[in-house]
């Protein structure tokens, strides 16, 4: 006994009509329409977010806060160049951010550049960038150069 296409029909209770609420008491979904009586969930537009804890202090606010909470948009970010990398330039040259980009020392088009004092400087240079560490200023001036903040 094989099944024929014209004998196919859906399984029992698989095709249900959608629930039409608010269509009179006789329908079984009249008056309160399955929402119950009173309260936030019974009102129109009265949805409660999943994280709401019924007015008790929320979990996020109950837990202790740890670690630094810096505001990222207020932090000034610098591209860092060490003193030892400035030895590749000729003696007596003025170093600016454009010169560093042309030499390939700085890859990005970053706005700010800071010189740090790692390594030794053998040349007498005038360096004009956005920031210096104390040790970098000392090393540049000890060779007879100048450290100027732009």
ChimeraX attribute file (.defattr): number of C-alpha atoms within 10 A of each C-alpha:
attribute: neighborCount
match mode: 1-to-1
recipient: residues
	/A:1	3
	/A:2	3
	/A:3	7
	/A:4	7
	/A:5	6
	/A:6	6
	/A:7	6
	/A:8	8
	/A:9	7
	/A:10	7
	/A:11	7
	/A:12	7
	/A:13	7
	/A:14	7
	/A:15	8
	/A:16	7
	/A:17	7
	/A:18	6
	/A:19	8
	/A:20	12
	/A:21	15
	/A:22	14
	/A:23	12
	/A:24	12
	/A:25	12
	/A:26	7
	/A:27	12
	/A:28	13
	/A:29	16
	/A:30	14
	/A:31	14
	/A:32	13
	/A:33	17
	/A:34	12
	/A:35	12
	/A:36	10
	/A:37	12
	/A:38	9
	/A:39	9
	/A:40	11
	/A:41	13
	/A:42	15
	/A:43	11
	/A:44	7
	/A:45	8
	/A:46	10
	/A:47	10
	/A:48	11
	/A:49	7
	/A:50	6
	/A:51	9
	/A:52	11
	/A:53	11
	/A:54	8
	/A:55	6
	/A:56	8
	/A:57	10
	/A:58	12
	/A:59	11
	/A:60	9
	/A:61	8
	/A:62	9
	/A:63	8
	/A:64	7
	/A:65	9
	/A:66	6
	/A:67	5
	/A:68	6
	/A:69	7
	/A:70	8
	/A:71	7
	/A:72	8
	/A:73	7
	/A:74	7
	/A:75	8
	/A:76	8
	/A:77	13
	/A:78	14
	/A:79	16
	/A:80	15
	/A:81	18
	/A:82	17
	/A:83	20
	/A:84	14
	/A:85	14
	/A:86	20
	/A:87	15
	/A:88	11
	/A:89	16
	/A:90	11
	/A:91	13
	/A:92	12
	/A:93	14
	/A:94	15
	/A:95	16
	/A:96	16
	/A:97	21
	/A:98	12
	/A:99	14
	/A:100	17
	/A:101	14
	/A:102	10
	/A:103	12
	/A:104	10
	/A:105	14
	/A:106	17
	/A:107	11
	/A:108	9
	/A:109	10
	/A:110	12
	/A:111	11
	/A:112	15
	/A:113	21
	/A:114	19
	/A:115	25
	/A:116	19
	/A:117	19
	/A:118	15
	/A:119	13
	/A:120	16
	/A:121	21
	/A:122	15
	/A:123	18
	/A:124	20
	/A:125	23
	/A:126	19
	/A:127	22
	/A:128	19
	/A:129	19
	/A:130	17
	/A:131	20
	/A:132	22
	/A:133	13
	/A:134	11
	/A:135	14
	/A:136	22
	/A:137	20
	/A:138	15
	/A:139	21
	/A:140	22
	/A:141	16
	/A:142	13
	/A:143	14
	/A:144	12
	/A:145	20
	/A:146	18
	/A:147	20
	/A:148	14
	/A:149	11
	/A:150	12
